[in-house]
Amino acid sequence: MAYTVGPAVSTGARRAGETAQKGFRAYVQFFVNLWTGVFRFIFWLMGFIWGVIVFIPRKIAGLFKSSKKAAGE
């Protein structure tokens, strides 16, 4: 009887260990993908804000340049 229980317990423990490893890997993959997405979004948002900051002064300067040309002519 003892010889038949040992392999079953060993197989169950091995399967439990494999399942735990798969679960841990899935958790790590989820965690890495989540934070990768968060940082990509942050960098995209910073680039968008920087583009707006750069665009507005150029637009304002363009308005003054066109009015100076119109006043000079």
C-alpha positions in Angstrom: 0.0 0.0 0.0 2.8 2.4 0.9 4.4 1.8 -2.5 1.3 2.9 -4.4 0.6 6.1 -2.4 4.1 7.5 -2.8 4.2 8.0 -6.6 0.7 9.5 -6.5 1.7 12.0 -3.9 4.9 12.7 -5.8 3.0 13.2 -9.1 0.5 15.5 -7.4 3.2 17.6 -5.8 5.0 17.8 -9.2 1.8 19.0 -10.9 1.1 21.4 -8.1 4.6 22.8 -8.5 4.2 23.1 -12.3 0.9 24.8 -11.9 2.3 27.3 -9.4 5.2 28.1 -11.7 2.8 28.7 -14.6 0.7 30.9 -12.4 3.7 32.9 -11.2 5.0 33.3 -14.8 1.5 34.5 -15.9 1.4 37.0 -13.0 4.9 38.3 -13.8 4.0 38.6 -17.5 0.8 40.4 -16.6 2.7 42.7 -14.2 5.4 43.5 -16.8 2.9 44.1 -19.6 0.8 46.4 -17.3 3.7 48.6 -16.3 5.1 48.6 -19.8 1.7 50.0 -21.0 1.6 52.5 -18.2 5.0 53.9 -19.0 4.3 53.9 -22.8 1.2 55.9 -22.1 3.1 58.3 -19.8 5.8 58.9 -22.4 3.1 59.4 -25.1 1.3 61.9 -22.9 4.5 63.8 -22.2 5.3 63.9 -25.9 1.8 65.2 -26.6 2.0 67.9 -24.0 5.5 68.9 -25.2 4.1 69.1 -28.8 1.3 71.4 -27.5 3.8 73.5 -25.6 6.0 73.9 -28.7 3.1 74.5 -31.1 1.3 77.3 -29.2 4.3 79.8 -29.0 5.0 79.2 -32.7 1.4 79.8 -33.5 1.4 83.0 -31.5 4.7 84.1 -33.1 3.2 83.4 -36.5 0.3 85.7 -35.7 2.6 88.6 -34.8 4.8 88.0 -37.8 1.9 88.2 -40.2 0.5 91.3 -38.6 4.0 93.0 -38.8 4.1 92.2 -42.5 0.6 93.6 -43.0 1.5 96.7 -41.1 4.7 97.3 -43.0 3.2 97.0 -46.4 
